[in-house]
Amino acid sequence: MAAYTVENKETKCSCGSANVALFPCAGAANVGQISNKIAIALEENGIGDLMCTVGIGARAPGLMKSAESSDRIIAIDGCPVSCASKTLELAGFKVGRQIVISELGIKKTKGRNPKDEEVGEVLEKVIGILQSE
Amino acid sequence: MKIEILGTGCAKCKKTKEAIEKVLKQTGVEAEVIKVEDIEKIMSYGVMITPAVVIDGDVKLAGKVPDEKDIRKWIAK
């Protein structure tokens, strides 16, 4: 289902529809790496804009201002430790929707390179969740 | 004072530049206004959505056209 071409995405112009910011945890586990791939795929599907979660942790001004002007924030966490959500909340942002990859049928492991089929299955579930809202 | 307006040339970027120039004119504050369209330069500020306003290296706003009230606050010394 998903084509995972990781390429440089241009900074988005905010002209047009509502801004949805996607913050994956990108953690050091299979589910963390899946969260990043899911965020990229959601962006490719026009659902939102991938943003740097560590930039929020660092309070990088450009990232903070970009998040502040987002109409909705979606945190994509790999596991229930919820680092992406907590990072955003500690920085004062309201997380509009949290997705937890390990709650979508994926067991957390030390894997670094999730299979495309696995990512594709999770992506379908995530899109289903977001569309049901 | 150096004011950089980050954006790739969209309508909101143009409005941002107009708003800043209007306030500068009204207040008499002198500033160098630069339109930054180079995507690498824009991303070097960590800005993910444009338009954005950077004053003397500080990102003041990203993703929307600034209010005149905010611009006045930023340029006040």
N, CA and C atoms of all chains as a GROMACS GRO file, in nm:
protein
  630
    1MET      N    1   0.083  -0.121   0.000
    1MET     CA    2   0.000   0.000   0.000
    1MET      C    3   0.087   0.126   0.000
    2ALA      N    4   0.175   0.133   0.096
    2ALA     CA    5   0.250   0.258   0.109
    2ALA      C    6   0.379   0.255   0.029
    3ALA      N    7   0.409   0.367  -0.031
    3ALA     CA    8   0.540   0.383  -0.097
    3ALA      C    9   0.620   0.474  -0.007
    4TYR      N   10   0.729   0.426   0.046
    4TYR     CA   11   0.801   0.503   0.148
    4TYR      C   12   0.923   0.570   0.091
    5THR      N   13   0.901   0.664   0.006
    5THR     CA   14   1.013   0.741  -0.047
    5THR      C   15   1.042   0.854   0.050
    6VAL      N   16   1.155   0.845   0.114
    6VAL     CA   17   1.193   0.949   0.209
    6VAL      C   18   1.270   1.056   0.133
    7GLU      N   19   1.209   1.169   0.117
    7GLU     CA   20   1.274   1.275   0.043
    7GLU      C   21   1.256   1.407   0.116
    8ASN      N   22   1.332   1.506   0.074
    8ASN     CA   23   1.320   1.636   0.138
    8ASN      C   24   1.188   1.700   0.100
    9LYS      N   25   1.108   1.725   0.202
    9LYS     CA   26   0.978   1.787   0.180
    9LYS      C   27   0.996   1.938   0.194
   10GLU      N   28   0.938   2.009   0.101
   10GLU     CA   29   0.950   2.154   0.110
   10GLU      C   30   0.869   2.207   0.227
   11THR      N   31   0.915   2.315   0.282
   11THR     CA   32   0.839   2.381   0.386
   11THR      C   33   0.704   2.420   0.330
   12LYS      N   34   0.599   2.388   0.404
   12LYS     CA   35   0.466   2.410   0.350
   12LYS      C   36   0.422   2.556   0.364
   13CYS      N   37   0.357   2.602   0.260
   13CYS     CA   38   0.294   2.732   0.266
   13CYS      C   39   0.162   2.714   0.339
   14SER      N   40   0.131   2.805   0.429
   14SER     CA   41   0.009   2.786   0.508
   14SER      C   42  -0.115   2.839   0.438
   15CYS      N   43  -0.101   2.889   0.316
   15CYS     CA   44  -0.219   2.934   0.242
   15CYS      C   45  -0.309   2.812   0.219
   16GLY      N   46  -0.436   2.829   0.240
   16GLY     CA   47  -0.526   2.718   0.212
   16GLY      C   48  -0.590   2.662   0.336
   17SER      N   49  -0.602   2.530   0.342
   17SER     CA   50  -0.680   2.468   0.448
   17SER      C   51  -0.607   2.466   0.582
   18ALA      N   52  -0.675   2.405   0.680
   18ALA     CA   53  -0.624   2.401   0.815
   18ALA      C   54  -0.490   2.329   0.823
   19ASN      N   55  -0.408   2.373   0.915
   19ASN     CA   56  -0.278   2.310   0.936
   19ASN      C   57  -0.289   2.199   1.039
   20VAL      N   58  -0.248   2.080   1.000
   20VAL     CA   59  -0.242   1.968   1.094
   20VAL      C   60  -0.096   1.929   1.107
   21ALA      N   61  -0.046   1.927   1.229
   21ALA     CA   62   0.095   1.893   1.252
   21ALA      C   63   0.105   1.749   1.299
   22LEU      N   64   0.200   1.676   1.241
   22LEU     CA   65   0.221   1.535   1.275
   22LEU      C   66   0.354   1.522   1.348
   23PHE      N   67   0.349   1.472   1.469
   23PHE     CA   68   0.471   1.457   1.549
   23PHE      C   69   0.492   1.310   1.585
   24PRO      N   70   0.582   1.240   1.515
   24PRO     CA   71   0.611   1.101   1.552
   24PRO      C   72   0.717   1.095   1.662
   25CYS      N   73   0.717   0.985   1.738
   25CYS     CA   74   0.820   0.973   1.843
   25CYS      C   75   0.954   0.935   1.781
   26ALA      N   76   0.950   0.859   1.670
   26ALA     CA   77   1.073   0.815   1.601
   26ALA      C   78   1.171   0.748   1.698
   27GLY      N   79   1.117   0.673   1.794
   27GLY     CA   80   1.201   0.613   1.897
   27GLY      C   81   1.283   0.494   1.850
   28ALA      N   82   1.373   0.449   1.939
   28ALA     CA   83   1.468   0.342   1.907
   28ALA      C   84   1.408   0.204   1.930
   29ALA      N   85   1.304   0.176   1.857
   29ALA     CA   86   1.236   0.046   1.862
   29ALA      C   87   1.160   0.033   1.730
   30ASN      N   88   1.116  -0.089   1.702
   30ASN     CA   89   1.041  -0.106   1.576
   30ASN      C   90   0.920  -0.012   1.570
   31VAL      N   91   0.848   0.000   1.682
   31VAL     CA   92   0.728   0.084   1.681
   31VAL      C   93   0.762   0.233   1.667
   32GLY      N   94   0.877   0.272   1.718
   32GLY     CA   95   0.922   0.411   1.703
   32GLY      C   96   0.953   0.442   1.558
   33GLN      N   97   1.022   0.348   1.492
   33GLN     CA   98   1.055   0.367   1.351
   33GLN      C   99   0.929   0.361   1.264
   34ILE      N  100   0.834   0.277   1.305
   34ILE     CA  101   0.706   0.272   1.232
   34ILE      C  102   0.634   0.407   1.247
   35SER      N  103   0.641   0.465   1.366
   35SER     CA  104   0.571   0.593   1.388
   35SER      C  105   0.620   0.698   1.289
   36ASN      N  106   0.751   0.696   1.263
   36ASN     CA  107   0.806   0.794   1.169
   36ASN      C  108   0.758   0.767   1.027
   37LYS      N  109   0.758   0.641   0.989
   37LYS     CA  110   0.712   0.605   0.854
   37LYS      C  111   0.564   0.635   0.837
   38ILE      N  112   0.488   0.615   0.942
   38ILE     CA  113   0.344   0.646   0.937
   38ILE      C  114   0.324   0.797   0.918
   39ALA      N  115   0.401   0.875   0.991
   39ALA     CA  116   0.388   1.021   0.980
   39ALA      C  117   0.422   1.067   0.838
   40ILE      N  118   0.528   1.008   0.781
   40ILE     CA  119   0.565   1.043   0.643
   40ILE      C  120   0.452   1.005   0.547
   41ALA      N  121   0.398   0.885   0.566
   41ALA     CA  122   0.290   0.838   0.477
   41ALA      C  123   0.165   0.925   0.491
   42LEU      N  124   0.135   0.966   0.614
   42LEU     CA  125   0.017   1.053   0.635
   42LEU      C  126   0.037   1.186   0.563
   43GLU      N  127   0.159   1.237   0.570
   43GLU     CA  128   0.189   1.362   0.500
   43GLU      C  129   0.174   1.343   0.349
   44GLU      N  130   0.224   1.231   0.299
   44GLU     CA  131   0.212   1.204   0.155
   44GLU      C  132   0.066   1.190   0.113
   45ASN      N  133  -0.018   1.150   0.209
   45ASN     CA  134  -0.161   1.137   0.180
   45ASN      C  135  -0.236   1.268   0.207
   46GLY      N  136  -0.163   1.373   0.236
   46GLY     CA  137  -0.225   1.505   0.253
   46GLY      C  138  -0.297   1.524   0.385
   47ILE      N  139  -0.266   1.439   0.484
   47ILE     CA  140  -0.338   1.447   0.611
   47ILE      C  141  -0.277   1.551   0.705
   48GLY      N  142  -0.152   1.579   0.688
   48GLY     CA  143  -0.088   1.679   0.775
   48GLY      C  144   0.055   1.702   0.734
   49ASP      N  145   0.127   1.775   0.819
   49ASP     CA  146   0.267   1.807   0.791
   49ASP      C  147   0.357   1.745   0.897
   50LEU      N  148   0.454   1.671   0.851
   50LEU     CA  149   0.552   1.611   0.942
   50LEU      C  150   0.635   1.721   1.008
   51MET      N  151   0.644   1.715   1.137
   51MET     CA  152   0.728   1.812   1.209
   51MET      C  153   0.822   1.738   1.304
   52CYS      N  154   0.925   1.811   1.351
   52CYS     CA  155   1.032   1.749   1.430
   52CYS      C  156   0.996   1.750   1.579
   53THR      N  157   0.971   1.634   1.634
   53THR     CA  158   0.934   1.626   1.775
   53THR      C  159   1.052   1.665   1.865
   54VAL      N  160   1.173   1.626   1.823
   54VAL     CA  161   1.289   1.664   1.906
   54VAL      C  162   1.310   1.816   1.905
   55GLY      N  163   1.266   1.880   1.799
   55GLY     CA  164   1.274   2.027   1.793
   55GLY      C  165   1.187   2.090   1.900
   56ILE      N  166   1.077   2.023   1.932
   56ILE     CA  167   0.990   2.072   2.041
   56ILE      C  168   1.062   2.051   2.175
   57GLY      N  169   1.125   1.934   2.189
   57GLY     CA  170   1.202   1.907   2.311
   57GLY      C  171   1.312   2.008   2.330
   58ALA      N  172   1.371   2.051   2.219
   58ALA     CA  173   1.480   2.149   2.223
   58ALA      C  174   1.428   2.292   2.232
   59ARG      N  175   1.296   2.307   2.223
   59ARG     CA  176   1.233   2.440   2.220
   59ARG      C  177   1.291   2.525   2.106
   60ALA      N  178   1.319   2.461   1.994
   60ALA     CA  179   1.371   2.533   1.878
   60ALA      C  180   1.264   2.633   1.833
   61PRO      N  181   1.298   2.763   1.828
   61PRO     CA  182   1.195   2.864   1.802
   61PRO      C  183   1.113   2.841   1.675
   62GLY      N  184   1.179   2.802   1.566
   62GLY     CA  185   1.105   2.782   1.441
   62GLY      C  186   1.002   2.672   1.452
   63LEU      N  187   1.041   2.565   1.520
   63LEU     CA  188   0.949   2.453   1.541
   63LEU      C  189   0.836   2.490   1.636
   64MET      N  190   0.872   2.561   1.742
   64MET     CA  191   0.770   2.602   1.840
   64MET      C  192   0.666   2.691   1.773
   65LYS      N  193   0.712   2.786   1.693
   65LYS     CA  194   0.619   2.877   1.626
   65LYS      C  195   0.535   2.802   1.524
   66SER      N  196   0.596   2.706   1.455
   66SER     CA  197   0.521   2.627   1.356
   66SER      C  198   0.411   2.546   1.425
   67ALA      N  199   0.444   2.489   1.541
   67ALA     CA  200   0.345   2.411   1.615
   67ALA      C  201   0.234   2.501   1.670
   68GLU      N  202   0.274   2.619   1.717
   68GLU     CA  203   0.176   2.713   1.773
   68GLU      C  204   0.069   2.752   1.671
   69SER      N  205   0.109   2.761   1.545
   69SER     CA  206   0.012   2.806   1.445
   69SER      C  207  -0.065   2.689   1.383
   70SER      N  208  -0.040   2.568   1.430
   70SER     CA  209  -0.114   2.452   1.378
   70SER      C  210  -0.253   2.448   1.440
   71ASP      N  211  -0.350   2.412   1.358
   71ASP     CA  212  -0.487   2.405   1.407
   71ASP      C  213  -0.511   2.277   1.487
   72ARG      N  214  -0.435   2.176   1.453
   72ARG     CA  215  -0.451   2.048   1.524
   72ARG      C  216  -0.317   1.976   1.530
   73ILE      N  217  -0.292   1.912   1.643
   73ILE     CA  218  -0.167   1.838   1.660
   73ILE      C  219  -0.198   1.690   1.679
   74ILE      N  220  -0.133   1.608   1.598
   74ILE     CA  221  -0.147   1.462   1.612
   74ILE      C  222  -0.011   1.408   1.655
   75ALA      N  223  -0.009   1.339   1.769
   75ALA     CA  224   0.114   1.275   1.817
   75ALA      C  225   0.108   1.128   1.781
   76ILE      N  226   0.215   1.077   1.721
   76ILE     CA  227   0.220   0.936   1.685
   76ILE      C  228   0.328   0.871   1.770
   77ASP      N  229   0.283   0.804   1.875
   77ASP     CA  230   0.376   0.739   1.968
   77ASP      C  231   0.392   0.592   1.930
   78GLY      N  232   0.512   0.540   1.952
   78GLY     CA  233   0.534   0.400   1.925
   78GLY      C  234   0.472   0.311   2.030
   79CYS      N  235   0.483   0.355   2.156
   79CYS     CA  236   0.438   0.270   2.267
   79CYS      C  237   0.373   0.356   2.374
   80PRO      N  238   0.319   0.294   2.478
   80PRO     CA  239   0.248   0.373   2.582
   80PRO      C  240   0.336   0.465   2.665
   81VAL      N  241   0.466   0.459   2.649
   81VAL     CA  242   0.550   0.556   2.720
   81VAL      C  243   0.514   0.698   2.674
   82SER      N  244   0.462   0.706   2.553
   82SER     CA  245   0.403   0.832   2.502
   82SER      C  246   0.500   0.950   2.499
   83CYS      N  247   0.621   0.928   2.456
   83CYS     CA  248   0.721   1.035   2.458
   83CYS      C  249   0.684   1.154   2.369
   84ALA      N  250   0.629   1.126   2.251
   84ALA     CA  251   0.593   1.237   2.161
   84ALA      C  252   0.483   1.322   2.225
   85SER      N  253   0.379   1.255   2.276
   85SER     CA  254   0.267   1.328   2.338
   85SER      C  255   0.316   1.408   2.458
   86LYS      N  256   0.397   1.343   2.542
   86LYS     CA  257   0.443   1.412   2.663
   86LYS      C  258   0.537   1.528   2.631
   87THR      N  259   0.620   1.509   2.529
   87THR     CA  260   0.710   1.618   2.487
   87THR      C  261   0.627   1.740   2.447
   88LEU      N  262   0.522   1.715   2.370
   88LEU     CA  263   0.436   1.825   2.325
   88LEU      C  264   0.364   1.890   2.442
   89GLU      N  265   0.311   1.806   2.532
   89GLU     CA  266   0.237   1.860   2.645
   89GLU      C  267   0.328   1.939   2.739
   90LEU      N  268   0.448   1.888   2.759
   90LEU     CA  269   0.543   1.960   2.846
   90LEU      C  270   0.582   2.096   2.787
   91ALA      N  271   0.572   2.105   2.655
   91ALA     CA  272   0.603   2.232   2.589
   91ALA      C  273   0.480   2.323   2.584
   92GLY      N  274   0.369   2.274   2.639
   92GLY     CA  275   0.248   2.356   2.647
   92GLY      C  276   0.149   2.338   2.534
   93PHE      N  277   0.169   2.236   2.452
   93PHE     CA  278   0.076   2.214   2.341
   93PHE      C  279  -0.031   2.112   2.377
   94LYS      N  280  -0.147   2.131   2.319
   94LYS     CA  281  -0.258   2.038   2.339
   94LYS      C  282  -0.255   1.936   2.226
   95VAL      N  283  -0.245   1.810   2.261
   95VAL     CA  284  -0.245   1.705   2.160
   95VAL      C  285  -0.391   1.672   2.126
   96GLY      N  286  -0.425   1.696   2.001
   96GLY     CA  287  -0.564   1.673   1.958
   96GLY      C  288  -0.595   1.525   1.941
   97ARG      N  289  -0.494   1.448   1.904
   97ARG     CA  290  -0.515   1.303   1.884
   97ARG      C  291  -0.383   1.232   1.908
   98GLN      N  292  -0.387   1.128   1.989
   98GLN     CA  293  -0.267   1.045   2.007
   98GLN      C  294  -0.291   0.910   1.940
   99ILE      N  295  -0.194   0.868   1.862
   99ILE     CA  296  -0.195   0.734   1.803
   99ILE      C  297  -0.082   0.657   1.871
  100VAL      N  298  -0.110   0.534   1.916
  100VAL     CA  299  -0.006   0.451   1.977
  100VAL      C  300   0.010   0.325   1.891
  101ILE      N  301   0.124   0.316   1.826
  101ILE     CA  302   0.147   0.208   1.729
  101ILE      C  303   0.137   0.069   1.793
  102SER      N  304   0.189   0.053   1.915
  102SER     CA  305   0.187  -0.080   1.979
  102SER      C  306   0.046  -0.125   2.016
  103GLU      N  307  -0.048  -0.033   2.007
  103GLU     CA  308  -0.188  -0.070   2.036
  103GLU      C  309  -0.261  -0.108   1.908
  104LEU      N  310  -0.186  -0.113   1.799
  104LEU     CA  311  -0.249  -0.145   1.669
  104LEU      C  312  -0.200  -0.280   1.617
  105GLY      N  313  -0.171  -0.371   1.708
  105GLY     CA  314  -0.133  -0.506   1.669
  105GLY      C  315   0.014  -0.529   1.642
  106ILE      N  316   0.098  -0.434   1.681
  106ILE     CA  317   0.242  -0.449   1.661
  106ILE      C  318   0.310  -0.461   1.798
  107LYS      N  319   0.385  -0.568   1.816
  107LYS     CA  320   0.456  -0.587   1.942
  107LYS      C  321   0.588  -0.509   1.938
  108LYS      N  322   0.617  -0.442   2.048
  108LYS     CA  323   0.740  -0.362   2.053
  108LYS      C  324   0.863  -0.452   2.062
  109THR      N  325   0.958  -0.428   1.973
  109THR     CA  326   1.084  -0.503   1.974
  109THR      C  327   1.200  -0.404   1.956
  110LYS      N  328   1.320  -0.459   1.951
  110LYS     CA  329   1.436  -0.372   1.926
  110LYS      C  330   1.463  -0.354   1.778
  111GLY      N  331   1.372  -0.400   1.695
  111GLY     CA  332   1.390  -0.390   1.550
  111GLY      C  333   1.404  -0.245   1.504
  112ARG      N  334   1.486  -0.226   1.404
  112ARG     CA  335   1.507  -0.090   1.351
  112ARG      C  336   1.451  -0.074   1.211
  113ASN      N  337   1.427  -0.182   1.144
  113ASN     CA  338   1.385  -0.175   1.004
  113ASN      C  339   1.253  -0.249   0.980
  114PRO      N  340   1.143  -0.185   1.017
  114PRO     CA  341   1.014  -0.252   0.999
  114PRO      C  342   0.985  -0.280   0.851
  115LYS      N  343   0.913  -0.390   0.830
  115LYS     CA  344   0.882  -0.428   0.692
  115LYS      C  345   0.772  -0.338   0.636
  116ASP      N  346   0.779  -0.318   0.504
  116ASP     CA  347   0.679  -0.234   0.438
  116ASP      C  348   0.536  -0.285   0.459
  117GLU      N  349   0.522  -0.418   0.459
  117GLU     CA  350   0.388  -0.476   0.476
  117GLU      C  351   0.332  -0.440   0.614
  118GLU      N  352   0.421  -0.445   0.713
  118GLU     CA  353   0.383  -0.413   0.850
  118GLU      C  354   0.340  -0.266   0.860
  119VAL      N  355   0.420  -0.180   0.799
  119VAL     CA  356   0.389  -0.037   0.801
  119VAL      C  357   0.258  -0.012   0.727
  120GLY      N  358   0.240  -0.080   0.615
  120GLY     CA  359   0.118  -0.064   0.536
  120GLY      C  360  -0.006  -0.102   0.615
  121GLU      N  361   0.004  -0.210   0.691
  121GLU     CA  362  -0.110  -0.254   0.773
  121GLU      C  363  -0.143  -0.151   0.880
  122VAL      N  364  -0.037  -0.098   0.946
  122VAL     CA  365  -0.060   0.002   1.050
  122VAL      C  366  -0.118   0.129   0.989
  123LEU      N  367  -0.066   0.166   0.873
  123LEU     CA  368  -0.114   0.288   0.807
  123LEU      C  369  -0.264   0.280   0.779
  124GLU      N  370  -0.308   0.164   0.732
  124GLU     CA  371  -0.452   0.148   0.706
  124GLU      C  372  -0.532   0.171   0.833
  125LYS      N  373  -0.483   0.114   0.943
  125LYS     CA  374  -0.554   0.130   1.071
  125LYS      C  375  -0.554   0.277   1.116
  126VAL      N  376  -0.439   0.342   1.102
  126VAL     CA  377  -0.429   0.482   1.146
  126VAL      C  378  -0.522   0.570   1.063
  127ILE      N  379  -0.521   0.550   0.933
  127ILE     CA  380  -0.610   0.630   0.847
  127ILE      C  381  -0.755   0.603   0.884
  128GLY      N  382  -0.786   0.477   0.914
  128GLY     CA  383  -0.922   0.441   0.957
  128GLY      C  384  -0.961   0.515   1.084
  129ILE      N  385  -0.869   0.522   1.179
  129ILE     CA  386  -0.895   0.591   1.306
  129ILE      C  387  -0.920   0.740   1.279
  130LEU      N  388  -0.833   0.800   1.199
  130LEU     CA  389  -0.844   0.944   1.174
  130LEU      C  390  -0.970   0.978   1.094
  131GLN      N  391  -1.008   0.887   1.004
  131GLN     CA  392  -1.128   0.913   0.922
  131GLN      C  393  -1.257   0.892   1.002
  132SER      N  394  -1.248   0.815   1.110
  132SER     CA  395  -1.369   0.787   1.189
  132SER      C  396  -1.404   0.901   1.283
  133GLU      N  397  -1.316   1.001   1.291
  133GLU     CA  398  -1.342   1.112   1.385
  133GLU      C  399  -1.439   1.213   1.328
  134MET      N  400   1.804   4.702   1.247
  134MET     CA  401   1.718   4.586   1.264
  134MET      C  402   1.701   4.516   1.128
  135LYS      N  403   1.710   4.384   1.134
  135LYS     CA  404   1.695   4.306   1.011
  135LYS      C  405   1.568   4.220   1.024
  136ILE      N  406   1.477   4.241   0.933
  136ILE     CA  407   1.352   4.164   0.934
  136ILE      C  408   1.349   4.073   0.812
  137GLU      N  409   1.344   3.945   0.838
  137GLU     CA  410   1.337   3.849   0.726
  137GLU      C  411   1.197   3.791   0.720
  138ILE      N  412   1.142   3.789   0.601
  138ILE     CA  413   1.011   3.728   0.579
  138ILE      C  414   1.034   3.601   0.500
  139LEU      N  415   1.005   3.489   0.565
  139LEU     CA  416   1.031   3.360   0.503
  139LEU      C  417   0.906   3.311   0.432
  140GLY      N  418   0.922   3.278   0.306
  140GLY     CA  419   0.806   3.227   0.231
  140GLY      C  420   0.842   3.211   0.085
  141THR      N  421   0.767   3.127   0.020
  141THR     CA  422   0.800   3.096  -0.119
  141THR      C  423   0.722   3.180  -0.219
  142GLY      N  424   0.656   3.283  -0.172
  142GLY     CA  425   0.588   3.374  -0.266
  142GLY      C  426   0.438   3.360  -0.270
  143CYS      N  427   0.380   3.298  -0.168
  143CYS     CA  428   0.235   3.280  -0.166
  143CYS      C  429   0.165   3.410  -0.124
  144ALA      N  430   0.032   3.408  -0.129
  144ALA     CA  431  -0.045   3.527  -0.096
  144ALA      C  432  -0.021   3.573   0.047
  145LYS      N  433  -0.016   3.478   0.141
  145LYS     CA  434   0.003   3.516   0.282
  145LYS      C  435   0.142   3.574   0.305
  146CYS      N  436   0.239   3.526   0.227
  146CYS     CA  437   0.376   3.580   0.240
  146CYS      C  438   0.377   3.725   0.195
  147LYS      N  439   0.306   3.752   0.086
  147LYS     CA  440   0.300   3.890   0.034
  147LYS      C  441   0.228   3.981   0.133
  148LYS      N  442   0.121   3.929   0.193
  148LYS     CA  443   0.046   4.008   0.292
  148LYS      C  444   0.132   4.038   0.414
  149THR      N  445   0.214   3.941   0.451
  149THR     CA  446   0.302   3.959   0.566
  149THR      C  447   0.401   4.072   0.540
  150LYS      N  448   0.458   4.071   0.421
  150LYS     CA  449   0.554   4.176   0.385
  150LYS      C  450   0.485   4.312   0.384
  151GLU      N  451   0.365   4.316   0.326
  151GLU     CA  452   0.291   4.443   0.321
  151GLU      C  453   0.260   4.495   0.461
  152ALA      N  454   0.218   4.402   0.549
  152ALA     CA  455   0.182   4.442   0.686
  152ALA      C  456   0.304   4.498   0.759
  153ILE      N  457   0.417   4.434   0.742
  153ILE     CA  458   0.539   4.480   0.810
  153ILE      C  459   0.583   4.616   0.755
  154GLU      N  460   0.580   4.629   0.624
  154GLU     CA  461   0.621   4.756   0.564
  154GLU      C  462   0.528   4.870   0.607
  155LYS      N  463   0.399   4.837   0.621
  155LYS     CA  464   0.301   4.938   0.662
  155LYS      C  465   0.332   4.987   0.804
  156VAL      N  466   0.360   4.893   0.894
  156VAL     CA  467   0.388   4.931   1.033
  156VAL      C  468   0.521   5.007   1.042
  157LEU      N  469   0.618   4.966   0.963
  157LEU     CA  470   0.747   5.037   0.964
  157LEU      C  471   0.727   5.182   0.921
  158LYS      N  472   0.643   5.198   0.819
  158LYS     CA  473   0.616   5.332   0.767
  158LYS      C  474   0.544   5.416   0.872
  159GLN      N  475   0.444   5.355   0.937
  159GLN     CA  476   0.366   5.427   1.038
  159GLN      C  477   0.450   5.467   1.158
  160THR      N  478   0.539   5.380   1.197
  160THR     CA  479   0.616   5.405   1.319
  160THR      C  480   0.747   5.479   1.293
  161GLY      N  481   0.790   5.479   1.169
  161GLY     CA  482   0.916   5.545   1.136
  161GLY      C  483   1.038   5.464   1.176
  162VAL      N  484   1.016   5.340   1.215
  162VAL     CA  485   1.128   5.254   1.254
  162VAL      C  486   1.202   5.212   1.127
  163GLU      N  487   1.333   5.221   1.134
  163GLU     CA  488   1.411   5.180   1.017
  163GLU      C  489   1.454   5.036   1.030
  164ALA      N  490   1.431   4.961   0.925
  164ALA     CA  491   1.470   4.820   0.927
  164ALA      C  492   1.499   4.774   0.786
  165GLU      N  493   1.586   4.676   0.780
  165GLU     CA  494   1.616   4.615   0.651
  165GLU      C  495   1.519   4.498   0.634
  166VAL      N  496   1.432   4.507   0.536
  166VAL     CA  497   1.333   4.400   0.515
  166VAL      C  498   1.379   4.310   0.400
  167ILE      N  499   1.394   4.184   0.432
  167ILE     CA  500   1.443   4.090   0.330
  167ILE      C  501   1.343   3.977   0.312
  168LYS      N  502   1.312   3.950   0.188
  168LYS     CA  503   1.223   3.838   0.157
  168LYS      C  504   1.311   3.716   0.129
  169VAL      N  505   1.291   3.612   0.208
  169VAL     CA  506   1.372   3.491   0.192
  169VAL      C  507   1.288   3.382   0.126
  170GLU      N  508   1.325   3.346   0.006
  170GLU     CA  509   1.249   3.244  -0.067
  170GLU      C  510   1.325   3.112  -0.080
  171ASP      N  511   1.452   3.115  -0.042
  171ASP     CA  512   1.534   2.994  -0.054
  171ASP      C  513   1.492   2.892   0.053
  172ILE      N  514   1.449   2.776   0.005
  172ILE     CA  515   1.392   2.676   0.095
  172ILE      C  516   1.494   2.626   0.198
  173GLU      N  517   1.618   2.617   0.158
  173GLU     CA  518   1.720   2.571   0.254
  173GLU      C  519   1.741   2.672   0.366
  174LYS      N  520   1.737   2.798   0.329
  174LYS     CA  521   1.753   2.904   0.428
  174LYS      C  522   1.631   2.904   0.522
  175ILE      N  523   1.512   2.885   0.464
  175ILE     CA  524   1.390   2.882   0.545
  175ILE      C  525   1.398   2.767   0.645
  176MET      N  526   1.438   2.651   0.597
  176MET     CA  527   1.444   2.534   0.685
  176MET      C  528   1.555   2.544   0.788
  177SER      N  529   1.654   2.626   0.759
  177SER     CA  530   1.764   2.641   0.857
  177SER      C  531   1.714   2.706   0.986
  178TYR      N  532   1.601   2.774   0.979
  178TYR     CA  533   1.542   2.834   1.098
  178TYR      C  534   1.450   2.736   1.171
  179GLY      N  535   1.434   2.616   1.118
  179GLY     CA  536   1.346   2.518   1.181
  179GLY      C  537   1.200   2.543   1.152
  180VAL      N  538   1.174   2.635   1.062
  180VAL     CA  539   1.036   2.671   1.028
  180VAL      C  540   0.977   2.565   0.935
  181MET      N  541   0.859   2.512   0.973
  181MET     CA  542   0.798   2.406   0.894
  181MET      C  543   0.684   2.458   0.806
  182ILE      N  544   0.626   2.569   0.847
  182ILE     CA  545   0.519   2.627   0.767
  182ILE      C  546   0.540   2.778   0.754
  183THR      N  547   0.509   2.827   0.636
  183THR     CA  548   0.529   2.969   0.608
  183THR      C  549   0.393   3.036   0.590
  184PRO      N  550   0.385   3.168   0.594
  184PRO     CA  551   0.494   3.263   0.611
  184PRO      C  552   0.551   3.262   0.753
  185ALA      N  553   0.675   3.308   0.764
  185ALA     CA  554   0.736   3.323   0.895
  185ALA      C  555   0.810   3.455   0.899
  186VAL      N  556   0.823   3.506   1.020
  186VAL     CA  557   0.892   3.634   1.039
  186VAL      C  558   1.009   3.613   1.134
  187VAL      N  559   1.126   3.657   1.091
  187VAL     CA  560   1.247   3.645   1.173
  187VAL      C  561   1.305   3.786   1.192
  188ILE      N  562   1.321   3.827   1.315
  188ILE     CA  563   1.377   3.960   1.342
  188ILE      C  564   1.510   3.944   1.414
  189ASP      N  565   1.613   3.995   1.352
  189ASP     CA  566   1.750   3.984   1.406
  189ASP      C  567   1.782   3.841   1.450
  190GLY      N  568   1.740   3.746   1.368
  190GLY     CA  569   1.773   3.605   1.393
  190GLY      C  570   1.674   3.529   1.478
  191ASP      N  571   1.577   3.599   1.538
  191ASP     CA  572   1.477   3.532   1.622
  191ASP      C  573   1.349   3.507   1.544
  192VAL      N  574   1.303   3.382   1.546
  192VAL     CA  575   1.176   3.350   1.479
  192VAL      C  576   1.062   3.403   1.566
  193LYS      N  577   0.984   3.493   1.510
  193LYS     CA  578   0.875   3.554   1.586
  193LYS      C  579   0.741   3.487   1.559
  194LEU      N  580   0.726   3.434   1.441
  194LEU     CA  581   0.596   3.379   1.401
  194LEU      C  582   0.615   3.285   1.282
  195ALA      N  583   0.532   3.181   1.276
  195ALA     CA  584   0.534   3.094   1.157
  195ALA      C  585   0.392   3.048   1.128
  196GLY      N  586   0.360   3.040   1.002
  196GLY     CA  587   0.233   2.981   0.961
  196GLY      C  588   0.115   3.074   0.948
  197LYS      N  589   0.135   3.202   0.975
  197LYS     CA  590   0.022   3.294   0.956
  197LYS      C  591   0.070   3.437   0.936
  198VAL      N  592  -0.022   3.519   0.888
  198VAL     CA  593   0.008   3.661   0.868
  198VAL      C  594   0.004   3.729   1.005
  199PRO      N  595   0.108   3.806   1.040
  199PRO     CA  596   0.108   3.868   1.173
  199PRO      C  597   0.008   3.982   1.186
  200ASP      N  598  -0.041   4.001   1.310
  200ASP     CA  599  -0.125   4.117   1.340
  200ASP      C  600  -0.034   4.240   1.349
  201GLU      N  601  -0.092   4.353   1.315
  201GLU     CA  602  -0.013   4.477   1.324
  201GLU      C  603   0.032   4.501   1.467
  202LYS      N  604  -0.052   4.462   1.562
  202LYS     CA  605  -0.021   4.479   1.705
  202LYS      C  606   0.107   4.402   1.739
  203ASP      N  607   0.115   4.281   1.687
  203ASP     CA  608   0.235   4.198   1.714
  203ASP      C  609   0.359   4.259   1.649
  204ILE      N  610   0.342   4.307   1.528
  204ILE     CA  611   0.458   4.367   1.458
  204ILE      C  612   0.510   4.486   1.537
  205ARG      N  613   0.418   4.568   1.588
  205ARG     CA  614   0.458   4.686   1.666
  205ARG      C  615   0.538   4.643   1.789
  206LYS      N  616   0.492   4.535   1.853
  206LYS     CA  617   0.561   4.485   1.973
  206LYS      C  618   0.703   4.438   1.938
  207TRP      N  619   0.714   4.366   1.825
  207TRP     CA  620   0.844   4.311   1.786
  207TRP      C  621   0.946   4.421   1.754
  208ILE      N  622   0.898   4.527   1.692
  208ILE     CA  623   0.994   4.628   1.646
  208ILE      C  624   1.021   4.737   1.751
  209ALA      N  625   0.942   4.731   1.859
  209ALA     CA  626   0.962   4.831   1.966
  209ALA      C  627   1.096   4.804   2.034
  210LYS      N  628   1.169   4.908   2.060
  210LYS     CA  629   1.301   4.889   2.121
  210LYS      C  630   1.296   4.916   2.271
   0.00000   0.00000   0.00000
